[in-house]
Each structure stands twice: as structure tokens, then as C-alpha cells.
């Protein structure tokens, strides 16, 4: 039963005549009769009793009528769903983010987006930069926002904001009480680093190589929150995003150690797959994250 046959059948059943069906469908009566006859031959049943004035649905026709109406309702529902998706009234948004970005930069724009589009199902997938890039390439994410470097040829990037990395230490650390701290003074100091694959670690290691700074690697830790707690406990110093330590610095449990001859910045990058069409939800969200450029 194709769509043409189904529409002709429904029109005859609901108007009670082939003439009425032809008027509803705006085609000739012979065409309506032909479509219904084709359907009857395909199903090997009689669907209508042909009366002197009209047509009456047979028992087989009544059974088919119930199914035909359900199919029509599903088609209408599907068309409405697609229309709503085009208008961003519903759908899914899959965002990938590195740990720092996911915890500190994205919550506000996501909250603003959900307020505007409450029916959109938003998923925030947090991992290190390398893992997030791979999930984006695999089609499991619509886009990602990470720090550091993106060098894969299939990906395009757009800088959202510059993030500053800072040296942190507990208030009792000797570096905190120095009048001036230079990069060379970090040599042989125990330093806590993020795990391999982390964007923060990659940027930190590149910056240290350029300055020929060789701290003592104390430990690799898989989250910024755990690193902050380890630094507070006196296990070493670390280099983290400034936006991740504002609360601890205000509370006095961590100190930022200014390094006079060394500044580390990194771009926060919006990353998309080249040539992949943007979903309506993605198109609606991107202005919210791009607002960070003006801040």
C-alpha cells in the first residue's frame, strides 16, 4: 500500500463516495477508482460496496481504515517533529569538553540555552582533550570546547577566549614568600601535573620546554580538583587555569605565585568537524559560547 493508494482509500472512506474523494484530492474520479482498484487487487479483498449513490466500507475496508488512519497520524506527527526540530523546539545537543572547560566555562551558557530551549536534551561529555577530539571525529559529539592544541586535519577550530595558566602553591610554600620568582626558580621543585592527553599538561610541558624549566615531576593526577587538594596538602606546586582556583585563592587556602619572566596563556577552542552540517541545536547554541569573546 503506497501513499497514493492510501490517500485515495481514506478519501473515499471518509467522504462516502468516489466523487467526494475526487473533489477532496483534486483529481479526476477515474483516477480515484483506479487507485482503489489497484489497492484491492494488491490486498485481494473488496474494500467498498459500490452503491447507486456512494460507497460503503466493507468489513475488510473497516479493518484497513483503522490502520490507514494510524499511519496517517504517524506521518503527521513525524512532519511536526521535523518542523519543531528545524525551529529548535526539540532535539539533542551533544557537547564535548575538556575537564576545565566543562566544569568552569560551559555551565553558564548551557544554563542560558536550556532556559531558552527547555525541550532540547543537552549532554555534556567531559574528558581530556585527546579523548574529546576522538569522540568528535567518531560522530558521538556535535562539537567540542577544549583548551590547548588541535592539529587533526579533519577538524576546524575557532578561538573563544584566552585562558591564563598560573603557578599555585600552598600558603606555607617557600616560593610564596619570595619577593620575586623567576622561571628558573621552579627547577627541581616538586610539581603535580595532569595526566598525559590533558590539554593543560600539553600546554604546560611545551611552555616549560621553551623556557628550559625542569621541575621535579612529583605525580600525575587525573583532575584539576584533585590537583588543588594535593597542592593544599603540601604535595607540591602545580600549574592550572586561573579560573579554576578563584574560590580557593579567595579563601586563602591556595596562593598564586607570579613568575616575573614567564606568562602562560592558551586558547580555548571551539572545534567542529570540517564539512559536517551543523544541527539546528548546534546553530542555536554557538552564539551563547561565542559571547565569551567579548568578555
N, C-alpha and C positions, 0 to 999 in steps of 0.2 A: 504494500500500500504506500504509494508515494504521496507527496504533499498535495499534488493537483487532484488526485483521486479522493483524498481525504477531505479536501475543501469542498469538492462537488457533493460528496456524500453528506457532509454536515449541512450544507446549504439546503439540500432537498429535504433532509430530515427535519430541519428547524423551520423551514417555510411551509412545508407540507405539499410542495409542488415543484415540478421541474421548471415551470415558468417563473415562479418566485425565486428559485435558486439562480436562474439565469440573470434575473434583474439584480440580485444581490451581488453576484460575481461580475456583473457587467460583461457577460459573454453570451453567445447565442445558445438557445435551448438545445439544438442538436449536439453542441459540444458538451453540455452538461450530461445529456443522455449517454453520449459516448463514454465519458469518464466513468459514470456509474456502471455502465455495462462492462467496461474493462475490469473494474474492481470486482464485480460479481463473478466474472469468469475466472479471475485470479483466485478468489476465495472459494469458488464452486458452491455458492449459495445465492438465494434470491434475497435482496436487501429491502425491496419495496414492493408492495402491491400497487400496480398501476390502476388507478381509479378513473372514472369518467371526468372527475374534477379533482385532480391532485394525485398524491401518492401517500401511502401509509407504510410506516416502518414495520417489517416483519419481525418475528422473534429473533432471527439471526441479525437483522438490522439493528434491533434494540441493544443486543449484546455488543455489537461493534460500535454503536453510538456512545456507549459509556466509555469505551477505550479511546475513541477518537476525541471526545471532549477532554479526557485527561491528558492526551498527547498535546492537544492544542493549548491547554493550560500550562503545561511544562514549557512549551515553546515560548509562550508569552512571558513566563517567569524568567526564562533564560535571557530573552531580549531585554527585559527590565534590569536584570542583574548586570548585563554588559553595559547598558546605558548608565547605570549607577556607578560602575567601575570607571567609565570614561569621565564621569563627573566627580570622582574620588569620594563617593558616598560609602564605598565599601572596598574591601580588598586586603592585600597583605603588603607589609613593608619589612624587608629583612636587611638589617643594618649590621655590618661587621665593624668592630672597633678594637683597637689595642686597649690594654688594661687601663692605662692612664686616661686616655680619651673617653673610654666608656664610662669610667667612674666619675670624671670631673668635668668634662666638656659637654657631653651629649645629653645628660638628664634634662637640662632646661629646655633645649629646642625640642626634644621628644615630648616633654610635657605640654609645651605650647601647641605642637602638632596634634596631639591627642585631644586637646581641648577643641580644636577646630574640626577634627575628623575623628570623632569617637568610635565610629564603626570600623576603622582601619585596624587590623590586627598587626601590631608592631612587635617585631622580635629583635632584640639587641644581643648579638652573638659576640662575646668578648673572648679574645685570645691574644697571643703575642702577634707582632706584625707579620712574621713569616706565615703563621697558621692562617691568619685572616686573609692574606693575599691569595693563598691556595684555595680557600673556600670561595672566594670571589671568582677566581678562574674556573672553579668547578660548577659555577652556576647556583651555588647554595646561598648567595647573598646578592642583593640588588646593588649595593655599593659599600665601600668601607671608608672609615676615617681613622687614620693611623699617623703616628709620628715617625720620623726617620727618613728612610730612603726607599723608593720604589723604582726598580730598574727592569722589570719584566716588559718585553716589547709589546705584549698584548694589552697592557694597562696604560691608561692615561691618568694624569694627576692634575690637581688644582690646589694651590696653596690656600688654606683657610686662614691661618694665623701663625705667627712666630711664637714658639714656646721657649722660655729660658730654662736652662738646667742650672741647678745651684748645688754647691757642696754643703752637706748638712752634717752636723756633729752634735753630740750631747752637750749641755751647758758646761760640763766639767772638763771637756777635752782641751788639751794644751793649745790647739790652734785657735780656739775661740778667744783666747786671751792675748794673742799676738796683735801688736799694733798694725802690722802689715803682713799679709800672707801672699806668697808668690807660688806659681805652679810648681816650682822645683821643691818646695817645702812639703809637697804631697808624696814625694818619693819615699818608698818603704813604709808609708803609713797604711795600716790595715784598712782595706776598702771592701765594702759589700756591693756586689753587682747583681743586676738582674740576670735571668737565665739566658743562655745562648738562643738567638732568634728574637729576642726582645728588641724593639726599636730603640728604647732608652740605652740598652747596653751597646748596641751598634754605634750610635752617635757618640756615646761616651768614649768607647775604645778608639774611634777614629780621631776624636779631639785630643786624647792623651798621646796618641802616636805622633800627631803633628807637633805637639809641644815636648815630646820625648819625656813624658811623665810616666814613671813606672811605680805605682803604688804596690803594696803587697796585697795580693788577692786573698781576702780572708774567707769569702764564701759566696756562692751563687744562690740567690733566693728568687722564687717564682712570683712574687707580687710586691708592689710598692708598699702596701700596708705592712707586710711582714718585714720589709727592709726598715721602715720607720721604727717599728718596735725594736728591731735588733740594734739600731743606732741608739735609741733611747736607753737600751740596756747596756750600752758601752762596748758593743762587739766590734765597732769600727766606725768609719765615716762612710758616706755614700754620696752619689750624685743623682739627683732626682729632679723632676719638673717642679718649678716653683709653685705651680697651682696645687700641687698635692700636699704641701706642708704648711699652708697658710694657718690652718687651725692649730697645729702643734706649735708653730712659732709664736702665735698669739698667746698660747697657754704657757709658754716658757719651757716646754719640755724638749724642744729642739732649737738649735741655732743655725742660721745660715752663715757660712764662712765666706766672706767676699775674697775673691782671688784677684789681686790687683792687675796681673798681666794675663788674665785668661777669662774669656767670656764664651760660654757655650750656648748657642741657640740652634733650634731645629724647626723645620716647617711641620705644621700639622696639615696632612694631605687628604683631600677628598679624592678617592680613587674609583674609577669606573673601568669597565671592560670596553675596549675600543670596538665600535660597530654594533654593540648590543643596544637595542632600543630601550629607552627608559620607560618603566611602568608609570601609569598616572600617579600612583602613590609616591614614587621617587621624585617625579617632577614637582609634586606639591610640597615635598619635604625640603628639597635642596635650598630654596630661599631662606629657610629657617637657619640652616647651618652656615650659609654664606653670610648671614648677618654678623658673624663673628669677625669678619674682615674689618668692619667699621668700628670695632670696639678697641 
